[in-house]
Amino acid sequence: MTVRKRSVVVAGHRTSVSLEEPFWRELAAIAAARGCSVAATIGEIDAAREGNLSSALRLFVLDDLKRRAGARDAATPRLSPRH
């Protein structure tokens, strides 16, 4: 998988972030669902992160996907095992 480096402005300063394309796509989708820009979303993640920004972005996307998957699972009726 190819890592893509992009420049973004975070808290008034320009920085580069390297992520795989699927993470960029999901980050853009999350930002759109929240009604804000990718840069604004990255800024929020940056303000709350510990450690590397690229890693924080990957974990944010992973947490969002897990949350949405859990919401789908909770809405899906479960079949009881037969005894």
PDB file of N, CA, C and O in Angstrom:
ATOM      1  N   MET A   1       0.851  -1.167   0.000  1.00  0.00           N
ATOM      2  CA  MET A   1       0.000   0.000   0.000  1.00  0.00           C
ATOM      3  C   MET A   1       0.901   1.236   0.000  1.00  0.00           C
ATOM      4  O   MET A   1       1.875   1.315   0.749  1.00  0.00           O
ATOM      5  N   THR A   2       0.560   2.176  -0.840  1.00  0.00           N
ATOM      6  CA  THR A   2       1.345   3.389  -0.979  1.00  0.00           C
ATOM      7  C   THR A   2       0.971   4.410   0.087  1.00  0.00           C
ATOM      8  O   THR A   2      -0.206   4.678   0.331  1.00  0.00           O
ATOM      9  N   VAL A   3       1.988   4.966   0.708  1.00  0.00           N
ATOM     10  CA  VAL A   3       1.789   6.032   1.681  1.00  0.00           C
ATOM     11  C   VAL A   3       1.829   7.354   0.922  1.00  0.00           C
ATOM     12  O   VAL A   3       2.721   7.597   0.109  1.00  0.00           O
ATOM     13  N   ARG A   4       0.843   8.201   1.206  1.00  0.00           N
ATOM     14  CA  ARG A   4       0.771   9.497   0.531  1.00  0.00           C
ATOM     15  C   ARG A   4       0.996  10.614   1.545  1.00  0.00           C
ATOM     16  O   ARG A   4       0.356  10.652   2.596  1.00  0.00           O
ATOM     17  N   LYS A   5       1.903  11.513   1.219  1.00  0.00           N
ATOM     18  CA  LYS A   5       2.215  12.647   2.085  1.00  0.00           C
ATOM     19  C   LYS A   5       1.439  13.865   1.602  1.00  0.00           C
ATOM     20  O   LYS A   5       1.445  14.192   0.415  1.00  0.00           O
ATOM     21  N   ARG A   6       0.770  14.531   2.540  1.00  0.00           N
ATOM     22  CA  ARG A   6       0.020  15.747   2.213  1.00  0.00           C
ATOM     23  C   ARG A   6       0.400  16.838   3.197  1.00  0.00           C
ATOM     24  O   ARG A   6       0.717  16.582   4.359  1.00  0.00           O
ATOM     25  N   SER A   7       0.359  18.058   2.695  1.00  0.00           N
ATOM     26  CA  SER A   7       0.599  19.217   3.551  1.00  0.00           C
ATOM     27  C   SER A   7      -0.737  19.738   4.055  1.00  0.00           C
ATOM     28  O   SER A   7      -1.693  19.864   3.290  1.00  0.00           O
ATOM     29  N   VAL A   8      -0.797  20.038   5.342  1.00  0.00           N
ATOM     30  CA  VAL A   8      -1.998  20.605   5.944  1.00  0.00           C
ATOM     31  C   VAL A   8      -1.590  21.732   6.881  1.00  0.00           C
ATOM     32  O   VAL A   8      -0.460  21.774   7.369  1.00  0.00           O
ATOM     33  N   VAL A   9      -2.514  22.633   7.123  1.00  0.00           N
ATOM     34  CA  VAL A   9      -2.288  23.707   8.091  1.00  0.00           C
ATOM     35  C   VAL A   9      -3.036  23.323   9.354  1.00  0.00           C
ATOM     36  O   VAL A   9      -4.254  23.150   9.347  1.00  0.00           O
ATOM     37  N   VAL A  10      -2.281  23.192  10.445  1.00  0.00           N
ATOM     38  CA  VAL A  10      -2.834  22.798  11.737  1.00  0.00           C
ATOM     39  C   VAL A  10      -2.443  23.857  12.755  1.00  0.00           C
ATOM     40  O   VAL A  10      -1.260  24.133  12.951  1.00  0.00           O
ATOM     41  N   ALA A  11      -3.447  24.450  13.404  1.00  0.00           N
ATOM     42  CA  ALA A  11      -3.215  25.477  14.422  1.00  0.00           C
ATOM     43  C   ALA A  11      -2.316  26.594  13.887  1.00  0.00           C
ATOM     44  O   ALA A  11      -1.450  27.110  14.594  1.00  0.00           O
ATOM     45  N   GLY A  12      -2.546  26.952  12.624  1.00  0.00           N
ATOM     46  CA  GLY A  12      -1.811  28.063  12.048  1.00  0.00           C
ATOM     47  C   GLY A  12      -0.432  27.745  11.505  1.00  0.00           C
ATOM     48  O   GLY A  12       0.252  28.634  10.997  1.00  0.00           O
ATOM     49  N   HIS A  13      -0.008  26.481  11.605  1.00  0.00           N
ATOM     50  CA  HIS A  13       1.298  26.141  11.040  1.00  0.00           C
ATOM     51  C   HIS A  13       1.164  24.995  10.040  1.00  0.00           C
ATOM     52  O   HIS A  13       0.339  24.096  10.206  1.00  0.00           O
ATOM     53  N   ARG A  14       1.984  25.049   9.010  1.00  0.00           N
ATOM     54  CA  ARG A  14       1.965  24.045   7.957  1.00  0.00           C
ATOM     55  C   ARG A  14       2.783  22.832   8.404  1.00  0.00           C
ATOM     56  O   ARG A  14       3.884  22.962   8.939  1.00  0.00           O
ATOM     57  N   THR A  15       2.205  21.644   8.167  1.00  0.00           N
ATOM     58  CA  THR A  15       2.907  20.414   8.492  1.00  0.00           C
ATOM     59  C   THR A  15       2.586  19.384   7.431  1.00  0.00           C
ATOM     60  O   THR A  15       1.612  19.535   6.692  1.00  0.00           O
ATOM     61  N   SER A  16       3.383  18.347   7.345  1.00  0.00           N
ATOM     62  CA  SER A  16       3.139  17.254   6.409  1.00  0.00           C
ATOM     63  C   SER A  16       2.714  16.028   7.188  1.00  0.00           C
ATOM     64  O   SER A  16       3.227  15.734   8.268  1.00  0.00           O
ATOM     65  N   VAL A  17       1.759  15.322   6.605  1.00  0.00           N
ATOM     66  CA  VAL A  17       1.241  14.106   7.232  1.00  0.00           C
ATOM     67  C   VAL A  17       1.290  12.996   6.196  1.00  0.00           C
ATOM     68  O   VAL A  17       0.866  13.180   5.055  1.00  0.00           O
ATOM     69  N   SER A  18       1.809  11.843   6.600  1.00  0.00           N
ATOM     70  CA  SER A  18       1.890  10.690   5.706  1.00  0.00           C
ATOM     71  C   SER A  18       0.899   9.626   6.165  1.00  0.00           C
ATOM     72  O   SER A  18       0.959   9.145   7.296  1.00  0.00           O
ATOM     73  N   LEU A  19      -0.023   9.267   5.255  1.00  0.00           N
ATOM     74  CA  LEU A  19      -1.016   8.224   5.523  1.00  0.00           C
ATOM     75  C   LEU A  19      -1.253   7.427   4.248  1.00  0.00           C
ATOM     76  O   LEU A  19      -1.032   7.923   3.144  1.00  0.00           O
ATOM     77  N   GLU A  20      -1.700   6.203   4.410  1.00  0.00           N
ATOM     78  CA  GLU A  20      -2.116   5.400   3.286  1.00  0.00           C
ATOM     79  C   GLU A  20      -3.428   5.980   2.728  1.00  0.00           C
ATOM     80  O   GLU A  20      -4.227   6.549   3.472  1.00  0.00           O
ATOM     81  N   GLU A  21      -3.636   5.829   1.428  1.00  0.00           N
ATOM     82  CA  GLU A  21      -4.805   6.416   0.766  1.00  0.00           C
ATOM     83  C   GLU A  21      -6.138   6.010   1.409  1.00  0.00           C
ATOM     84  O   GLU A  21      -7.016   6.865   1.526  1.00  0.00           O
ATOM     85  N   PRO A  22      -6.341   4.753   1.833  1.00  0.00           N
ATOM     86  CA  PRO A  22      -7.620   4.426   2.483  1.00  0.00           C
ATOM     87  C   PRO A  22      -7.872   5.248   3.754  1.00  0.00           C
ATOM     88  O   PRO A  22      -9.021   5.571   4.059  1.00  0.00           O
ATOM     89  N   PHE A  23      -6.820   5.588   4.492  1.00  0.00           N
ATOM     90  CA  PHE A  23      -6.991   6.426   5.677  1.00  0.00           C
ATOM     91  C   PHE A  23      -7.366   7.853   5.284  1.00  0.00           C
ATOM     92  O   PHE A  23      -8.191   8.481   5.947  1.00  0.00           O
ATOM     93  N   TRP A  24      -6.766   8.370   4.206  1.00  0.00           N
ATOM     94  CA  TRP A  24      -7.141   9.708   3.736  1.00  0.00           C
ATOM     95  C   TRP A  24      -8.611   9.735   3.329  1.00  0.00           C
ATOM     96  O   TRP A  24      -9.332  10.679   3.652  1.00  0.00           O
ATOM     97  N   ARG A  25      -9.058   8.686   2.610  1.00  0.00           N
ATOM     98  CA  ARG A  25     -10.461   8.635   2.172  1.00  0.00           C
ATOM     99  C   ARG A  25     -11.406   8.595   3.366  1.00  0.00           C
ATOM    100  O   ARG A  25     -12.396   9.327   3.398  1.00  0.00           O
ATOM    101  N   GLU A  26     -11.111   7.747   4.346  1.00  0.00           N
ATOM    102  CA  GLU A  26     -11.977   7.650   5.529  1.00  0.00           C
ATOM    103  C   GLU A  26     -11.966   8.947   6.328  1.00  0.00           C
ATOM    104  O   GLU A  26     -13.006   9.383   6.823  1.00  0.00           O
ATOM    105  N   LEU A  27     -10.805   9.559   6.454  1.00  0.00           N
ATOM    106  CA  LEU A  27     -10.711  10.832   7.177  1.00  0.00           C
ATOM    107  C   LEU A  27     -11.564  11.899   6.490  1.00  0.00           C
ATOM    108  O   LEU A  27     -12.236  12.682   7.162  1.00  0.00           O
ATOM    109  N   ALA A  28     -11.539  11.934   5.154  1.00  0.00           N
ATOM    110  CA  ALA A  28     -12.365  12.887   4.405  1.00  0.00           C
ATOM    111  C   ALA A  28     -13.850  12.591   4.609  1.00  0.00           C
ATOM    112  O   ALA A  28     -14.649  13.517   4.750  1.00  0.00           O
ATOM    113  N   ALA A  29     -14.225  11.315   4.626  1.00  0.00           N
ATOM    114  CA  ALA A  29     -15.622  10.936   4.838  1.00  0.00           C
ATOM    115  C   ALA A  29     -16.089  11.310   6.240  1.00  0.00           C
ATOM    116  O   ALA A  29     -17.210  11.785   6.419  1.00  0.00           O
ATOM    117  N   ILE A  30     -15.238  11.097   7.222  1.00  0.00           N
ATOM    118  CA  ILE A  30     -15.571  11.455   8.609  1.00  0.00           C
ATOM    119  C   ILE A  30     -15.762  12.971   8.714  1.00  0.00           C
ATOM    120  O   ILE A  30     -16.729  13.439   9.314  1.00  0.00           O
ATOM    121  N   ALA A  31     -14.841  13.728   8.131  1.00  0.00           N
ATOM    122  CA  ALA A  31     -14.945  15.188   8.165  1.00  0.00           C
ATOM    123  C   ALA A  31     -16.237  15.651   7.505  1.00  0.00           C
ATOM    124  O   ALA A  31     -16.928  16.519   8.039  1.00  0.00           O
ATOM    125  N   ALA A  32     -16.570  15.081   6.354  1.00  0.00           N
ATOM    126  CA  ALA A  32     -17.797  15.460   5.650  1.00  0.00           C
ATOM    127  C   ALA A  32     -19.026  15.134   6.497  1.00  0.00           C
ATOM    128  O   ALA A  32     -19.962  15.930   6.563  1.00  0.00           O
ATOM    129  N   ALA A  33     -19.028  13.973   7.140  1.00  0.00           N
ATOM    130  CA  ALA A  33     -20.163  13.589   7.989  1.00  0.00           C
ATOM    131  C   ALA A  33     -20.312  14.524   9.178  1.00  0.00           C
ATOM    132  O   ALA A  33     -21.419  14.729   9.677  1.00  0.00           O
ATOM    133  N   ARG A  34     -19.207  15.089   9.630  1.00  0.00           N
ATOM    134  CA  ARG A  34     -19.228  16.023  10.754  1.00  0.00           C
ATOM    135  C   ARG A  34     -19.505  17.451  10.306  1.00  0.00           C
ATOM    136  O   ARG A  34     -19.693  18.344  11.133  1.00  0.00           O
ATOM    137  N   GLY A  35     -19.529  17.661   8.996  1.00  0.00           N
ATOM    138  CA  GLY A  35     -19.788  18.995   8.461  1.00  0.00           C
ATOM    139  C   GLY A  35     -18.621  19.942   8.589  1.00  0.00           C
ATOM    140  O   GLY A  35     -18.814  21.151   8.724  1.00  0.00           O
ATOM    141  N   CYS A  36     -17.409  19.412   8.549  1.00  0.00           N
ATOM    142  CA  CYS A  36     -16.236  20.281   8.641  1.00  0.00           C
ATOM    143  C   CYS A  36     -15.169  19.808   7.659  1.00  0.00           C
ATOM    144  O   CYS A  36     -15.320  18.768   7.017  1.00  0.00           O
ATOM    145  N   SER A  37     -14.119  20.561   7.552  1.00  0.00           N
ATOM    146  CA  SER A  37     -13.047  20.228   6.617  1.00  0.00           C
ATOM    147  C   SER A  37     -12.118  19.172   7.205  1.00  0.00           C
ATOM    148  O   SER A  37     -12.101  18.928   8.412  1.00  0.00           O
ATOM    149  N   VAL A  38     -11.350  18.558   6.318  1.00  0.00           N
ATOM    150  CA  VAL A  38     -10.330  17.608   6.771  1.00  0.00           C
ATOM    151  C   VAL A  38      -9.323  18.328   7.657  1.00  0.00           C
ATOM    152  O   VAL A  38      -8.908  17.792   8.684  1.00  0.00           O
ATOM    153  N   ALA A  39      -8.925  19.540   7.269  1.00  0.00           N
ATOM    154  CA  ALA A  39      -7.950  20.300   8.064  1.00  0.00           C
ATOM    155  C   ALA A  39      -8.481  20.584   9.469  1.00  0.00           C
ATOM    156  O   ALA A  39      -7.734  20.495  10.444  1.00  0.00           O
ATOM    157  N   ALA A  40      -9.768  20.926   9.577  1.00  0.00           N
ATOM    158  CA  ALA A  40     -10.349  21.185  10.896  1.00  0.00           C
ATOM    159  C   ALA A  40     -10.386  19.907  11.729  1.00  0.00           C
ATOM    160  O   ALA A  40     -10.127  19.936  12.932  1.00  0.00           O
ATOM    161  N   THR A  41     -10.708  18.796  11.092  1.00  0.00           N
ATOM    162  CA  THR A  41     -10.729  17.513  11.795  1.00  0.00           C
ATOM    163  C   THR A  41      -9.332  17.140  12.271  1.00  0.00           C
ATOM    164  O   THR A  41      -9.152  16.696  13.405  1.00  0.00           O
ATOM    165  N   ILE A  42      -8.349  17.321  11.403  1.00  0.00           N
ATOM    166  CA  ILE A  42      -6.960  17.046  11.794  1.00  0.00           C
ATOM    167  C   ILE A  42      -6.551  17.961  12.941  1.00  0.00           C
ATOM    168  O   ILE A  42      -5.848  17.528  13.855  1.00  0.00           O
ATOM    169  N   GLY A  43      -6.978  19.214  12.906  1.00  0.00           N
ATOM    170  CA  GLY A  43      -6.664  20.149  13.989  1.00  0.00           C
ATOM    171  C   GLY A  43      -7.205  19.683  15.325  1.00  0.00           C
ATOM    172  O   GLY A  43      -6.524  19.792  16.344  1.00  0.00           O
ATOM    173  N   GLU A  44      -8.434  19.160  15.331  1.00  0.00           N
ATOM    174  CA  GLU A  44      -9.015  18.640  16.577  1.00  0.00           C
ATOM    175  C   GLU A  44      -8.231  17.436  17.087  1.00  0.00           C
ATOM    176  O   GLU A  44      -7.965  17.315  18.283  1.00  0.00           O
ATOM    177  N   ILE A  45      -7.867  16.551  16.168  1.00  0.00           N
ATOM    178  CA  ILE A  45      -7.095  15.356  16.543  1.00  0.00           C
ATOM    179  C   ILE A  45      -5.725  15.769  17.060  1.00  0.00           C
ATOM    180  O   ILE A  45      -5.240  15.230  18.055  1.00  0.00           O
ATOM    181  N   ASP A  46      -5.109  16.719  16.384  1.00  0.00           N
ATOM    182  CA  ASP A  46      -3.786  17.215  16.781  1.00  0.00           C
ATOM    183  C   ASP A  46      -3.814  17.788  18.194  1.00  0.00           C
ATOM    184  O   ASP A  46      -2.899  17.549  18.982  1.00  0.00           O
ATOM    185  N   ALA A  47      -4.861  18.541  18.512  1.00  0.00           N
ATOM    186  CA  ALA A  47      -4.956  19.185  19.824  1.00  0.00           C
ATOM    187  C   ALA A  47      -5.089  18.166  20.955  1.00  0.00           C
ATOM    188  O   ALA A  47      -4.686  18.437  22.086  1.00  0.00           O
ATOM    189  N   ALA A  48      -5.656  16.990  20.649  1.00  0.00           N
ATOM    190  CA  ALA A  48      -5.904  15.993  21.696  1.00  0.00           C
ATOM    191  C   ALA A  48      -4.910  14.835  21.690  1.00  0.00           C
ATOM    192  O   ALA A  48      -4.982  13.955  22.548  1.00  0.00           O
ATOM    193  N   ARG A  49      -4.004  14.827  20.753  1.00  0.00           N
ATOM    194  CA  ARG A  49      -3.149  13.643  20.574  1.00  0.00           C
ATOM    195  C   ARG A  49      -2.003  13.561  21.556  1.00  0.00           C
ATOM    196  O   ARG A  49      -1.587  14.540  22.176  1.00  0.00           O
ATOM    197  N   GLU A  50      -1.515  12.338  21.663  1.00  0.00           N
ATOM    198  CA  GLU A  50      -0.253  12.056  22.339  1.00  0.00           C
ATOM    199  C   GLU A  50       0.585  11.304  21.318  1.00  0.00           C
ATOM    200  O   GLU A  50       0.134  10.293  20.778  1.00  0.00           O
ATOM    201  N   GLY A  51       1.772  11.765  21.048  1.00  0.00           N
ATOM    202  CA  GLY A  51       2.628  11.068  20.090  1.00  0.00           C
ATOM    203  C   GLY A  51       2.483  11.592  18.673  1.00  0.00           C
ATOM    204  O   GLY A  51       2.086  12.735  18.447  1.00  0.00           O
ATOM    205  N   ASN A  52       2.814  10.733  17.731  1.00  0.00           N
ATOM    206  CA  ASN A  52       2.904  11.034  16.309  1.00  0.00           C
ATOM    207  C   ASN A  52       1.540  11.376  15.708  1.00  0.00           C
ATOM    208  O   ASN A  52       0.555  10.693  15.989  1.00  0.00           O
ATOM    209  N   LEU A  53       1.473  12.427  14.881  1.00  0.00           N
ATOM    210  CA  LEU A  53       0.207  12.855  14.281  1.00  0.00           C
ATOM    211  C   LEU A  53      -0.336  11.808  13.314  1.00  0.00           C
ATOM    212  O   LEU A  53      -1.532  11.518  13.335  1.00  0.00           O
ATOM    213  N   SER A  54       0.508  11.244  12.478  1.00  0.00           N
ATOM    214  CA  SER A  54       0.028  10.223  11.539  1.00  0.00           C
ATOM    215  C   SER A  54      -0.590   9.047  12.287  1.00  0.00           C
ATOM    216  O   SER A  54      -1.644   8.549  11.893  1.00  0.00           O
ATOM    217  N   SER A  55       0.046   8.606  13.344  1.00  0.00           N
ATOM    218  CA  SER A  55      -0.502   7.514  14.151  1.00  0.00           C
ATOM    219  C   SER A  55      -1.817   7.910  14.804  1.00  0.00           C
ATOM    220  O   SER A  55      -2.753   7.112  14.857  1.00  0.00           O
ATOM    221  N   ALA A  56      -1.892   9.136  15.299  1.00  0.00           N
ATOM    222  CA  ALA A  56      -3.127   9.618  15.926  1.00  0.00           C
ATOM    223  C   ALA A  56      -4.271   9.644  14.919  1.00  0.00           C
ATOM    224  O   ALA A  56      -5.409   9.328  15.266  1.00  0.00           O
ATOM    225  N   LEU A  57      -3.979  10.020  13.668  1.00  0.00           N
ATOM    226  CA  LEU A  57      -5.010  10.027  12.633  1.00  0.00           C
ATOM    227  C   LEU A  57      -5.480   8.621  12.307  1.00  0.00           C
ATOM    228  O   LEU A  57      -6.679   8.388  12.154  1.00  0.00           O
ATOM    229  N   ARG A  58      -4.552   7.683  12.200  1.00  0.00           N
ATOM    230  CA  ARG A  58      -4.938   6.289  11.945  1.00  0.00           C
ATOM    231  C   ARG A  58      -5.813   5.748  13.076  1.00  0.00           C
ATOM    232  O   ARG A  58      -6.821   5.089  12.821  1.00  0.00           O
ATOM    233  N   LEU A  59      -5.437   6.022  14.306  1.00  0.00           N
ATOM    234  CA  LEU A  59      -6.220   5.545  15.453  1.00  0.00           C
ATOM    235  C   LEU A  59      -7.597   6.198  15.497  1.00  0.00           C
ATOM    236  O   LEU A  59      -8.576   5.544  15.856  1.00  0.00           O
ATOM    237  N   PHE A  60      -7.686   7.480  15.138  1.00  0.00           N
ATOM    238  CA  PHE A  60      -8.964   8.179  15.081  1.00  0.00           C
ATOM    239  C   PHE A  60      -9.889   7.512  14.064  1.00  0.00           C
ATOM    240  O   PHE A  60     -11.058   7.257  14.352  1.00  0.00           O
ATOM    241  N   VAL A  61      -9.354   7.229  12.866  1.00  0.00           N
ATOM    242  CA  VAL A  61     -10.144   6.566  11.826  1.00  0.00           C
ATOM    243  C   VAL A  61     -10.567   5.180  12.301  1.00  0.00           C
ATOM    244  O   VAL A  61     -11.724   4.796  12.133  1.00  0.00           O
ATOM    245  N   LEU A  62      -9.651   4.432  12.887  1.00  0.00           N
ATOM    246  CA  LEU A  62      -9.970   3.096  13.389  1.00  0.00           C
ATOM    247  C   LEU A  62     -11.064   3.161  14.448  1.00  0.00           C
ATOM    248  O   LEU A  62     -12.010   2.374  14.403  1.00  0.00           O
ATOM    249  N   ASP A  63     -10.951   4.076  15.390  1.00  0.00           N
ATOM    250  CA  ASP A  63     -11.971   4.220  16.438  1.00  0.00           C
ATOM    251  C   ASP A  63     -13.331   4.568  15.846  1.00  0.00           C
ATOM    252  O   ASP A  63     -14.354   4.046  16.290  1.00  0.00           O
ATOM    253  N   ASP A  64     -13.349   5.451  14.841  1.00  0.00           N
ATOM    254  CA  ASP A  64     -14.610   5.821  14.209  1.00  0.00           C
ATOM    255  C   ASP A  64     -15.237   4.619  13.501  1.00  0.00           C
ATOM    256  O   ASP A  64     -16.439   4.386  13.621  1.00  0.00           O
ATOM    257  N   LEU A  65     -14.431   3.864  12.770  1.00  0.00           N
ATOM    258  CA  LEU A  65     -14.944   2.677  12.077  1.00  0.00           C
ATOM    259  C   LEU A  65     -15.469   1.645  13.069  1.00  0.00           C
ATOM    260  O   LEU A  65     -16.515   1.038  12.839  1.00  0.00           O
ATOM    261  N   LYS A  66     -14.748   1.443  14.167  1.00  0.00           N
ATOM    262  CA  LYS A  66     -15.200   0.489  15.187  1.00  0.00           C
ATOM    263  C   LYS A  66     -16.500   0.953  15.832  1.00  0.00           C
ATOM    264  O   LYS A  66     -17.387   0.142  16.097  1.00  0.00           O
ATOM    265  N   ARG A  67     -16.615   2.250  16.084  1.00  0.00           N
ATOM    266  CA  ARG A  67     -17.831   2.795  16.681  1.00  0.00           C
ATOM    267  C   ARG A  67     -19.015   2.577  15.752  1.00  0.00           C
ATOM    268  O   ARG A  67     -20.085   2.150  16.186  1.00  0.00           O
ATOM    269  N   ARG A  68     -18.818   2.873  14.466  1.00  0.00           N
ATOM    270  CA  ARG A  68     -19.908   2.694  13.505  1.00  0.00           C
ATOM    271  C   ARG A  68     -20.253   1.220  13.328  1.00  0.00           C
ATOM    272  O   ARG A  68     -21.427   0.874  13.195  1.00  0.00           O
ATOM    273  N   ALA A  69     -19.264   0.364  13.323  1.00  0.00           N
ATOM    274  CA  ALA A  69     -19.527  -1.078  13.207  1.00  0.00           C
ATOM    275  C   ALA A  69     -20.285  -1.579  14.426  1.00  0.00           C
ATOM    276  O   ALA A  69     -21.181  -2.415  14.305  1.00  0.00           O
ATOM    277  N   GLY A  70     -19.928  -1.073  15.600  1.00  0.00           N
ATOM    278  CA  GLY A  70     -20.630  -1.452  16.830  1.00  0.00           C
ATOM    279  C   GLY A  70     -22.072  -0.989  16.815  1.00  0.00           C
ATOM    280  O   GLY A  70     -22.956  -1.696  17.298  1.00  0.00           O
ATOM    281  N   ALA A  71     -22.321   0.192  16.265  1.00  0.00           N
ATOM    282  CA  ALA A  71     -23.685   0.708  16.172  1.00  0.00           C
ATOM    283  C   ALA A  71     -24.502  -0.164  15.230  1.00  0.00           C
ATOM    284  O   ALA A  71     -25.674  -0.432  15.495  1.00  0.00           O
ATOM    285  N   ARG A  72     -23.900  -0.608  14.138  1.00  0.00           N
ATOM    286  CA  ARG A  72     -24.601  -1.506  13.210  1.00  0.00           C
ATOM    287  C   ARG A  72     -24.875  -2.837  13.875  1.00  0.00           C
ATOM    288  O   ARG A  72     -25.964  -3.396  13.738  1.00  0.00           O
ATOM    289  N   ASP A  73     -23.874  -3.355  14.607  1.00  0.00           N
ATOM    290  CA  ASP A  73     -24.055  -4.635  15.297  1.00  0.00           C
ATOM    291  C   ASP A  73     -25.170  -4.553  16.318  1.00  0.00           C
ATOM    292  O   ASP A  73     -25.965  -5.485  16.443  1.00  0.00           O
ATOM    293  N   ALA A  74     -25.242  -3.448  17.051  1.00  0.00           N
ATOM    294  CA  ALA A  74     -26.267  -3.286  18.086  1.00  0.00           C
ATOM    295  C   ALA A  74     -27.660  -3.198  17.467  1.00  0.00           C
ATOM    296  O   ALA A  74     -28.643  -3.588  18.097  1.00  0.00           O
ATOM    297  N   ALA A  75     -27.753  -2.686  16.233  1.00  0.00           N
ATOM    298  CA  ALA A  75     -29.044  -2.535  15.568  1.00  0.00           C
ATOM    299  C   ALA A  75     -29.484  -3.822  14.864  1.00  0.00           C
ATOM    300  O   ALA A  75     -30.644  -3.949  14.471  1.00  0.00           O
ATOM    301  N   THR A  76     -28.569  -4.768  14.706  1.00  0.00           N
ATOM    302  CA  THR A  76     -28.880  -6.019  14.027  1.00  0.00           C
ATOM    303  C   THR A  76     -29.337  -7.051  15.042  1.00  0.00           C
ATOM    304  O   THR A  76     -28.602  -7.365  15.979  1.00  0.00           O
ATOM    305  N   PRO A  77     -30.557  -7.591  14.867  1.00  0.00           N
ATOM    306  CA  PRO A  77     -31.022  -8.614  15.805  1.00  0.00           C
ATOM    307  C   PRO A  77     -30.119  -9.841  15.757  1.00  0.00           C
ATOM    308  O   PRO A  77     -29.681 -10.260  14.686  1.00  0.00           O
ATOM    309  N   ARG A  78     -29.854 -10.392  16.890  1.00  0.00           N
ATOM    310  CA  ARG A  78     -29.031 -11.589  16.996  1.00  0.00           C
ATOM    311  C   ARG A  78     -29.918 -12.813  17.069  1.00  0.00           C
ATOM    312  O   ARG A  78     -30.966 -12.796  17.715  1.00  0.00           O
ATOM    313  N   LEU A  79     -29.502 -13.860  16.413  1.00  0.00           N
ATOM    314  CA  LEU A  79     -30.226 -15.117  16.507  1.00  0.00           C
ATOM    315  C   LEU A  79     -29.717 -15.879  17.710  1.00  0.00           C
ATOM    316  O   LEU A  79     -28.511 -15.939  17.950  1.00  0.00           O
ATOM    317  N   SER A  80     -30.612 -16.450  18.451  1.00  0.00           N
ATOM    318  CA  SER A  80     -30.223 -17.255  19.615  1.00  0.00           C
ATOM    319  C   SER A  80     -29.740 -18.613  19.129  1.00  0.00           C
ATOM    320  O   SER A  80     -30.321 -19.195  18.214  1.00  0.00           O
ATOM    321  N   PRO A  81     -28.677 -19.113  19.744  1.00  0.00           N
ATOM    322  CA  PRO A  81     -28.215 -20.453  19.349  1.00  0.00           C
ATOM    323  C   PRO A  81     -29.263 -21.487  19.755  1.00  0.00           C
ATOM    324  O   PRO A  81     -29.898 -21.381  20.805  1.00  0.00           O
ATOM    325  N   ARG A  82     -29.421 -22.489  18.890  1.00  0.00           N
ATOM    326  CA  ARG A  82     -30.373 -23.577  19.201  1.00  0.00           C
ATOM    327  C   ARG A  82     -29.718 -24.575  20.118  1.00  0.00           C
ATOM    328  O   ARG A  82     -28.533 -24.883  19.986  1.00  0.00           O
ATOM    329  N   HIS A  83     -30.496 -25.075  21.045  1.00  0.00           N
ATOM    330  CA  HIS A  83     -29.970 -26.083  21.975  1.00  0.00           C
ATOM    331  C   HIS A  83     -30.504 -27.433  21.636  1.00  0.00           C
ATOM    332  O   HIS A  83     -30.176 -28.413  22.305  1.00  0.00           O
TER     333      HIS A  83
END
